[in-house]
Amino acid sequence: MEKGHFDCSGFIYAMLRSNGIMWAIGITDTLVKQGKRVPEKGLQVGDLNFLLFL
């Protein structure tokens, strides 16, 4: 990809890295597994939300 152009998971990776958070780059499934579940009432600004369709 050209510099400055991202897919969804690439954007999240770049955003986290620019804020000093070093997570493994990967697909959305990788990002979901590295995070932790937060109850809806515990969500805060900046939290990432993933909808999982089973």
ABEGO torsion letter per residue (X at the ends): XBBGBBBAAAAAAAAAAAAGBBBBBEBAAAAAAABBBBBAAABBBGBBBBBBBX
